[in-house]
Amino acid sequence: MKNLRNILLIISVITVLLFTTACGISQNEPVQTEDFAMGTIIDQKVYGGQAQKASAEVSQKIKDLDALLTISQPGGDVNKLNDNAGKGYVELNSETISILKSARKISDLSSGAALDITVAPLVKAWGIGTEHAQVPAPETIKRLLPLVNYRDVEIDEAANQVRLLKTGEMVDLGGIAKGYAGDAALEIYKKNGVTSAFANLGGNVVVLGNKPDGTPWSVGIQNPRAQNGTIVGVVHVADKAVVTSGDYQRYFTQDGKRYCHILDPHTGYPADSGLMSVTVVTSSSTDADALSKAFVLGLDKGMELVQRYGKADAIFITNDKKIYVTPGLQGNFQLEDETHEYTVVQKG
């Protein structure tokens, strides 16, 4: 049960849905489902004649991706790659290779300072989010840091093969896999003729089209210092992904210091960037998931990363409870802070 409570804390974005029309309750009722996969709760609300079929296909797809991509799943691609680190190329599923390429693209934007999928040895050493969370000895971190280098993931796309250069290197796709699953869900909805839907993958939200009444979806942003489910603001979107990374999702406290699960790949320690959360809004859920690791960089460098990507907007919440909103979200973000502790700052 303790693990389940930890998992539930991952859910950092609360989707606020208004299913009414000018005449009252919409006659177009959604198909609603709830599943558990990828270590989190998956919620769907899907509209249309093929909604039942589409939602069932999405549920199965996410479970398949879970088996393929999750580091704790024996026999999956991630474990196959990690087990052969330093030994040569292994053949992987084309979807795994697509995710590895997307991760490389975002990693290159910050030279691995924000997202580095080879941080897995350090993630394992810290154990944050498990019952064995601990502060590793400095010599342990020093020993593991040379194993963290996303450039050591070499892809032979023509042969569907990948290798890790050094023995002991490990890949963990936890920072991008849910984002990819969100994009896969959208493709399934579209294939089935669905034009209005959303899926929430434990804080990774994707929305297709507008709501049935023609208005944008309203996605709540978690207050990072309040009870889970308490929002600090709402962003209004259509055909977008809304993905949040924050220090409140998984963490532990030792000797009065808080250690969050988002590690700085360059130091080996949990990020201490002056931020509580980063929410990224863009059309690609995969990229939004990866870009939300701008959390590691802090406000200014995190903003620069989003700008370099060029097709995204973001909401940065700092430790002093200021909310910085990029220009593209002006008019689409509204403060909903019942504590009156937060201040919105428009960021140019």
N, C-alpha and C positions, 0 to 999 in steps of 0.2 A: 504493500500500500504506500510505503514511503516513496518508492520509485514512481508510482502512479502520480502522487502529489507533485513530485519534481517534474514529471512530464507535463502535467497540466499547467505548470508555471511557464512552459515554453510559449503558450498561446498568448502572444503579445498584442494582437490586433483584434478588436471586436467589431464585427460588421453590423452596422445599424441599417436595417432594411425597412423601407416604407412601402408596403404592398397595397396601397390604396389608390383609387382613382377619384375623380371628382364626384362620382356617384356613390362612393363608398368602397367596400371591399372588392378587390379585383376578382372578376370571374375566372381569370386565368390563374388557377392555383398551382403552386410549384410542386415538383417532386422533391422531397427533402430526405437526405440520407446522412448518416453519421457512421464513420468507420474509424478503425485504428490502424495506422501504418506509418512507417518511417519514424517511429518513436513519438507519434503525436496523434491528435484527433483530427480527422478529415471531415469537414462539413460541406455539403453541397445543397444548393437550391437551384433547380433547373426548371425552366418553363418550356412549354411547347408540346406538340403531339408526340414527339420522340424523346421526351424528357426522361421517362423511365429507362428506356434502352440506353440513352447516353450516359445517365448517371451510373448505371450498372457497369458499363464499359470503362468509365473513369475509375470506379472503385477497383476493378480488376487490374487496370493498367498501373495504378499506383502501387498495388500489392506486388505486381511483377517487378516494378522498378525498385521497390524495397528489397526484394530478394537479390536483385542484380547489383545494387549500388551501396547498400548499407554495410559498414565495416564489420558489424557484429553478425552478419549472415554468412554462415559457412557455405562454400561453394559458389558464391557470387563473384562477379568480375573484380571487385575491389580486393577481395581476399586472394584471388588468383594472382593478381598483379603484385600484391604485397609479398606473397609467399615466394615469388620468383625474383625478388629484388636482387640486383647484382648478378643474375644468372643469364639474362638475355631476354629477348622479346617473347611475349605471350599474345595469343590471339584473343581479342575481346569483342563483345557485342558492339555493333556500330553506334548504338545509342550511348554507350559508355564512352566511346571515342569522341562523340559529339560533345558530351559534357566536359571531357578533358580539354578539348579545344576551346570551349567557352571559358573555362577556368583560366587557361593560359592567356587568353585575350585580356581578361580583366586584370590578371596578375601583372601583365606587362605594363599596364597603365600606371602602376605604382612600384614597379620593380619588386613585386612580392611583399611590399610593406603592409598591404592591407589583407589581401587574400593569398594564401599559399597552401595548396591542398596537401603538401608534404609535411605539414605541421603535426601529423598524426602521432609520431613518437612522443612528442611533448604533451599532446592531448591525453595520451594513455598514462603518462607519468603523473599528470595532475589529477586525473580521475574526476574532474568536476562534473556534477550531474549523476554520479554514482554514489554508492555507499562507502567508497574508499577514497573520497576526495582528500588531498593532502598537498602540502607545500614541498616539492621535491628539494633535495639537497642541492646547493649551488653546483657541486661537482657533477651531479646528474644532468642538470640543465646544460652545463658546459660540454658534456660528452655528447648530448643529443643534438645540440644546435647545428653541427656540421651536416646532419642528416636532413636538414630543412632547406630545400632548394628546388623550387618548382621547375626550374630549367632542367632538372635531372629526369623529368618525365618526358621521354622521347617517343614520338608518335610516328609510326609508318602507316599513314592513312590508306595507301593503296593496298596494303596487305592486311588491314584491320589489326595491326599489331602495336603493342606498347611495351616499353621497358622502363624500369627504374635502374639507374646506373649503379647505385651503391648498395651493398648488402646492409640490411637494417633500415633502409628507407621504407616509408609507408605513406600511402595515400589515404586521406579521409575526405569524402565528398559531402560531408554534413553541411558545409557552408554553401552548397550550390544545388544539391540533389532535389530538395523540395521545390526550388525554383523551376528546375527542369520539369518536374512532375506537374507543376501548375501550367506550364506551356503545353504539355501533353494533354491535359484536361481540356484546354481551350480548343485544341485541334479536334478532339473527339466531339465536343459540342458542335463545332462547325460542320464536321462530317455528317452529323445527324440532323442538320438543318435547324439546330437550336440558335436563337438570336438573342436570348436573354438568360444569363446564368451567372452564378458565382461559385467559387470554391475557396474554402479557407483551410489551408494546410498548416495548422498550428502557428498562425501568425503570418503565413505567406498567402496573401489574398490575390485572386485573379477574378476579374469581372469581364463578362462578354456583353457588349452592347450597353444599352441603358436598361433600367427597370421596365417592366411591361407598361407602366404609365408614361414612359418617354422621358422621365427625369433621370439624372445620373445616380449611380449607387453612392451611398454614404458609408464610408469606412472609418470606424473609430480607431484612434491611436491611443494605446495604453498609457496611462499615467505611470511613469516608471518608479514612482515612490508611493504608490497607493495599492490598495487591495486589487488582486487580479480581477479584471473586468471593469475597473474604473477608468474611464477615458479622460484624456486631457484635451482632445480636439477631434475634429472630423474633417476628412478630406473627401471631396465629391469628384467622382471619376466615372469614365466609361471606357471600355476596351483598354484597360490598364492592369498592371500588376502593382500591388502595394505591399512592400516587404519591409519588416522592421527587424533590426538587431539591437539588443540592449543588454545592459549589465544586470538586469533584474530577472532574466529568463532562467538562468542556471548559475548559481554561485554558492560559495560557502564562506564562513567567517572564521578566522583563526587569530587569536591574540588581538581582537578588536579590529582587524583589517579584513575588508571585503575582497574576495577574489572571484571575478566573473569568469565564465567559460570561454570568452573570446580572447585568444592568446595573440600576443604580438609576435609574429614570426621572426623578427630580428633580435628580440631579447629573450624569448622563451618564457616570459612571464605574462600573466593576464594584462590586457590593455589597461593603461591608466592614462586616458586621453582627455580627461575633463568632460567627457560626454556620458550621458545616461542612455541615450538611444539614438539611432539613425533610422529614418524611414525613407525608402527610395520608391519613387513612382515613375514607371516607364512601361513601354509596351511589351518588353521581354521579361517574363518572370525569372528566367534563368539569370539574366544579367542583373536584374534588380536584387536578387538574392546575393549574388557575388558582390555587387557594388555596396550593399549595406554594410559590408565589412570595412567601409570607410570609417566606421566606429573606431578602429584602431588608430587612425591618423589624427584624430582631433578635429576641431571645427574648421580651421582654415585649410589644412591640407586635405581634409575630407571633402570640403567644398570644391577644391581644385580637382580632385579625382572625378567627382560628378561632372564638372565642367569639361574635363578632358574627354569623358565618354560622349558627351554632347547631346544626348537624346533623353535625358532624365532630369527629374526634379527631386528635391529632397527636403526633409524636415529633420533638423538637428536639435536635440534637447540637451542642454549643457547642465553640468552639476549645479550651477547657480540658478537653475530653473528658468532659463531663457530659451525660447523656441525660435530658431532661425529657419525661415521659410524661403526657398529660392523663388525667383521671380515668376516662373511658370505656374506656380501654385497660388499666386496672389488672386484672390477672389474665389478660389476653390478650397481653401482651408479656413475653418472657423474654430476659434477657441471655445472649448466646452469644459472649462476648469472650475469645478465647484469649490475647490480649495482657495481660489484666488491667489495662488502662489506663483503662477507662471505668467510670463510676459512674452508676447509675440514680437519678433524682430524680423522685418523683411530684409533679405540678404540679396545684394546686387551682384 
